[in-house]
Amino acid sequence: MDTLEDQIEVIAGQLVAQGMLVQILLSQLVLVSKDNGAVLQQALADGIEVMQRNPHLTTREKFGAVRTIEDALDTLEQVRAAMPGR
């Protein structure tokens, strides 16, 4: 039987993969949108502010949420920078 540590590591790996999948989908939106993802980028930035002000999240939950959104924003910036004509 798996230990609790094993189960946590499996879940952590699943979360990393899910984050990567979401970033791929967001990147595709940047590539096909007329504004090169500017509205999406602003929505994510707004989401960071909302997470930071949420009184129902612990400090660790806020950290994890904000870090995930920041990672997505970084990916979008990299995609936009690599787009032809930029």
mmCIF file of the C-alpha atoms, coordinates in Angstrom:
data_MODEL
# 
_entry.id   MODEL 
# 
loop_
_atom_site.group_PDB 
_atom_site.id 
_atom_site.type_symbol 
_atom_site.label_atom_id 
_atom_site.label_alt_id 
_atom_site.label_comp_id 
_atom_site.label_asym_id 
_atom_site.label_entity_id 
_atom_site.label_seq_id 
_atom_site.pdbx_PDB_ins_code 
_atom_site.Cartn_x 
_atom_site.Cartn_y 
_atom_site.Cartn_z 
_atom_site.occupancy 
_atom_site.B_iso_or_equiv 
_atom_site.pdbx_formal_charge 
_atom_site.auth_seq_id 
_atom_site.auth_comp_id 
_atom_site.auth_asym_id 
_atom_site.auth_atom_id 
_atom_site.pdbx_PDB_model_num 
ATOM 1  C CA . MET A 1 1  ? 0.000   0.000  0.000   1.00 0.00 ? 1  MET A CA 1 
ATOM 2  C CA . ASP A 1 2  ? 1.220   3.491  -0.800  1.00 0.00 ? 2  ASP A CA 1 
ATOM 3  C CA . THR A 1 3  ? 2.316   5.685  2.038   1.00 0.00 ? 3  THR A CA 1 
ATOM 4  C CA . LEU A 1 4  ? 0.813   9.129  2.543   1.00 0.00 ? 4  LEU A CA 1 
ATOM 5  C CA . GLU A 1 5  ? 4.040   10.624 1.202   1.00 0.00 ? 5  GLU A CA 1 
ATOM 6  C CA . ASP A 1 6  ? 3.732   8.507  -1.974  1.00 0.00 ? 6  ASP A CA 1 
ATOM 7  C CA . GLN A 1 7  ? 0.138   9.634  -2.462  1.00 0.00 ? 7  GLN A CA 1 
ATOM 8  C CA . ILE A 1 8  ? 1.093   13.290 -1.975  1.00 0.00 ? 8  ILE A CA 1 
ATOM 9  C CA . GLU A 1 9  ? 3.883   12.982 -4.533  1.00 0.00 ? 9  GLU A CA 1 
ATOM 10 C CA . VAL A 1 10 ? 1.499   11.423 -7.058  1.00 0.00 ? 10 VAL A CA 1 
ATOM 11 C CA . ILE A 1 11 ? -0.981  14.254 -6.532  1.00 0.00 ? 11 ILE A CA 1 
ATOM 12 C CA . ALA A 1 12 ? 1.825   16.820 -6.816  1.00 0.00 ? 12 ALA A CA 1 
ATOM 13 C CA . GLY A 1 13 ? 2.871   15.299 -10.129 1.00 0.00 ? 13 GLY A CA 1 
ATOM 14 C CA . GLN A 1 14 ? -0.706  15.377 -11.368 1.00 0.00 ? 14 GLN A CA 1 
ATOM 15 C CA . LEU A 1 15 ? -1.009  19.052 -10.445 1.00 0.00 ? 15 LEU A CA 1 
ATOM 16 C CA . VAL A 1 16 ? 2.199   19.873 -12.331 1.00 0.00 ? 16 VAL A CA 1 
ATOM 17 C CA . ALA A 1 17 ? 0.881   18.095 -15.425 1.00 0.00 ? 17 ALA A CA 1 
ATOM 18 C CA . GLN A 1 18 ? -2.512  19.804 -15.158 1.00 0.00 ? 18 GLN A CA 1 
ATOM 19 C CA . GLY A 1 19 ? -0.788  23.175 -14.903 1.00 0.00 ? 19 GLY A CA 1 
ATOM 20 C CA . MET A 1 20 ? 1.211   22.394 -18.019 1.00 0.00 ? 20 MET A CA 1 
ATOM 21 C CA . LEU A 1 21 ? -1.937  21.399 -19.903 1.00 0.00 ? 21 LEU A CA 1 
ATOM 22 C CA . VAL A 1 22 ? -3.671  24.629 -18.922 1.00 0.00 ? 22 VAL A CA 1 
ATOM 23 C CA . GLN A 1 23 ? -0.642  26.649 -20.025 1.00 0.00 ? 23 GLN A CA 1 
ATOM 24 C CA . ILE A 1 24 ? -0.670  24.896 -23.397 1.00 0.00 ? 24 ILE A CA 1 
ATOM 25 C CA . LEU A 1 25 ? -4.342  25.742 -23.861 1.00 0.00 ? 25 LEU A CA 1 
ATOM 26 C CA . LEU A 1 26 ? -3.786  29.367 -22.828 1.00 0.00 ? 26 LEU A CA 1 
ATOM 27 C CA . SER A 1 27 ? -0.858  29.577 -25.243 1.00 0.00 ? 27 SER A CA 1 
ATOM 28 C CA . GLN A 1 28 ? -3.079  28.398 -28.067 1.00 0.00 ? 28 GLN A CA 1 
ATOM 29 C CA . LEU A 1 29 ? -5.534  31.183 -27.213 1.00 0.00 ? 29 LEU A CA 1 
ATOM 30 C CA . VAL A 1 30 ? -2.703  33.714 -27.486 1.00 0.00 ? 30 VAL A CA 1 
ATOM 31 C CA . LEU A 1 31 ? -1.753  32.383 -30.892 1.00 0.00 ? 31 LEU A CA 1 
ATOM 32 C CA . VAL A 1 32 ? -5.272  32.559 -32.328 1.00 0.00 ? 32 VAL A CA 1 
ATOM 33 C CA . SER A 1 33 ? -6.648  35.690 -30.665 1.00 0.00 ? 33 SER A CA 1 
ATOM 34 C CA . LYS A 1 34 ? -6.711  38.978 -32.556 1.00 0.00 ? 34 LYS A CA 1 
ATOM 35 C CA . ASP A 1 35 ? -5.182  40.831 -29.602 1.00 0.00 ? 35 ASP A CA 1 
ATOM 36 C CA . ASN A 1 36 ? -2.390  38.262 -29.097 1.00 0.00 ? 36 ASN A CA 1 
ATOM 37 C CA . GLY A 1 37 ? -3.801  37.377 -25.705 1.00 0.00 ? 37 GLY A CA 1 
ATOM 38 C CA . ALA A 1 38 ? -3.811  40.882 -24.201 1.00 0.00 ? 38 ALA A CA 1 
ATOM 39 C CA . VAL A 1 39 ? -7.294  40.464 -22.706 1.00 0.00 ? 39 VAL A CA 1 
ATOM 40 C CA . LEU A 1 40 ? -6.394  37.026 -21.368 1.00 0.00 ? 40 LEU A CA 1 
ATOM 41 C CA . GLN A 1 41 ? -3.203  38.386 -19.850 1.00 0.00 ? 41 GLN A CA 1 
ATOM 42 C CA . GLN A 1 42 ? -5.117  41.187 -18.118 1.00 0.00 ? 42 GLN A CA 1 
ATOM 43 C CA . ALA A 1 43 ? -7.679  38.709 -16.793 1.00 0.00 ? 43 ALA A CA 1 
ATOM 44 C CA . LEU A 1 44 ? -4.909  36.600 -15.270 1.00 0.00 ? 44 LEU A CA 1 
ATOM 45 C CA . ALA A 1 45 ? -3.279  39.676 -13.715 1.00 0.00 ? 45 ALA A CA 1 
ATOM 46 C CA . ASP A 1 46 ? -6.652  40.644 -12.258 1.00 0.00 ? 46 ASP A CA 1 
ATOM 47 C CA . GLY A 1 47 ? -6.994  37.095 -10.941 1.00 0.00 ? 47 GLY A CA 1 
ATOM 48 C CA . ILE A 1 48 ? -3.774  37.501 -8.977  1.00 0.00 ? 48 ILE A CA 1 
ATOM 49 C CA . GLU A 1 49 ? -5.159  40.563 -7.254  1.00 0.00 ? 49 GLU A CA 1 
ATOM 50 C CA . VAL A 1 50 ? -8.398  38.754 -6.443  1.00 0.00 ? 50 VAL A CA 1 
ATOM 51 C CA . MET A 1 51 ? -6.521  35.799 -4.951  1.00 0.00 ? 51 MET A CA 1 
ATOM 52 C CA . GLN A 1 52 ? -4.360  38.059 -2.808  1.00 0.00 ? 52 GLN A CA 1 
ATOM 53 C CA . ARG A 1 53 ? -7.412  39.814 -1.355  1.00 0.00 ? 53 ARG A CA 1 
ATOM 54 C CA . ASN A 1 54 ? -9.461  36.656 -0.749  1.00 0.00 ? 54 ASN A CA 1 
ATOM 55 C CA . PRO A 1 55 ? -9.993  36.404 3.020   1.00 0.00 ? 55 PRO A CA 1 
ATOM 56 C CA . HIS A 1 56 ? -11.067 32.751 2.771   1.00 0.00 ? 56 HIS A CA 1 
ATOM 57 C CA . LEU A 1 57 ? -7.660  31.494 1.608   1.00 0.00 ? 57 LEU A CA 1 
ATOM 58 C CA . THR A 1 58 ? -4.710  30.758 3.840   1.00 0.00 ? 58 THR A CA 1 
ATOM 59 C CA . THR A 1 59 ? -1.348  32.351 3.158   1.00 0.00 ? 59 THR A CA 1 
ATOM 60 C CA . ARG A 1 60 ? -0.107  29.075 1.655   1.00 0.00 ? 60 ARG A CA 1 
ATOM 61 C CA . GLU A 1 61 ? -3.185  28.718 -0.547  1.00 0.00 ? 61 GLU A CA 1 
ATOM 62 C CA . LYS A 1 62 ? -2.706  32.276 -1.791  1.00 0.00 ? 62 LYS A CA 1 
ATOM 63 C CA . PHE A 1 63 ? 0.967   31.587 -2.481  1.00 0.00 ? 63 PHE A CA 1 
ATOM 64 C CA . GLY A 1 64 ? 0.154   28.468 -4.489  1.00 0.00 ? 64 GLY A CA 1 
ATOM 65 C CA . ALA A 1 65 ? -2.631  30.139 -6.443  1.00 0.00 ? 65 ALA A CA 1 
ATOM 66 C CA . VAL A 1 66 ? -0.646  33.264 -7.237  1.00 0.00 ? 66 VAL A CA 1 
ATOM 67 C CA . ARG A 1 67 ? 2.435   31.256 -8.206  1.00 0.00 ? 67 ARG A CA 1 
ATOM 68 C CA . THR A 1 68 ? 0.371   29.149 -10.614 1.00 0.00 ? 68 THR A CA 1 
ATOM 69 C CA . ILE A 1 69 ? -1.123  32.221 -12.282 1.00 0.00 ? 69 ILE A CA 1 
ATOM 70 C CA . GLU A 1 70 ? 2.289   33.908 -12.456 1.00 0.00 ? 70 GLU A CA 1 
ATOM 71 C CA . ASP A 1 71 ? 3.686   30.810 -14.163 1.00 0.00 ? 71 ASP A CA 1 
ATOM 72 C CA . ALA A 1 72 ? 0.863   30.992 -16.713 1.00 0.00 ? 72 ALA A CA 1 
ATOM 73 C CA . LEU A 1 73 ? 1.579   34.680 -17.315 1.00 0.00 ? 73 LEU A CA 1 
ATOM 74 C CA . ASP A 1 74 ? 5.271   33.905 -17.840 1.00 0.00 ? 74 ASP A CA 1 
ATOM 75 C CA . THR A 1 75 ? 4.373   31.238 -20.378 1.00 0.00 ? 75 THR A CA 1 
ATOM 76 C CA . LEU A 1 76 ? 2.068   33.632 -22.232 1.00 0.00 ? 76 LEU A CA 1 
ATOM 77 C CA . GLU A 1 77 ? 4.816   36.252 -22.380 1.00 0.00 ? 77 GLU A CA 1 
ATOM 78 C CA . GLN A 1 78 ? 7.225   33.691 -23.810 1.00 0.00 ? 78 GLN A CA 1 
ATOM 79 C CA . VAL A 1 79 ? 4.678   32.643 -26.434 1.00 0.00 ? 79 VAL A CA 1 
ATOM 80 C CA . ARG A 1 80 ? 3.961   36.249 -27.384 1.00 0.00 ? 80 ARG A CA 1 
ATOM 81 C CA . ALA A 1 81 ? 7.687   37.047 -27.614 1.00 0.00 ? 81 ALA A CA 1 
ATOM 82 C CA . ALA A 1 82 ? 8.249   34.079 -29.918 1.00 0.00 ? 82 ALA A CA 1 
ATOM 83 C CA . MET A 1 83 ? 5.400   35.001 -32.253 1.00 0.00 ? 83 MET A CA 1 
ATOM 84 C CA . PRO A 1 84 ? 6.434   36.073 -35.734 1.00 0.00 ? 84 PRO A CA 1 
ATOM 85 C CA . GLY A 1 85 ? 6.245   39.817 -36.252 1.00 0.00 ? 85 GLY A CA 1 
ATOM 86 C CA . ARG A 1 86 ? 6.859   40.773 -32.615 1.00 0.00 ? 86 ARG A CA 1 
# 
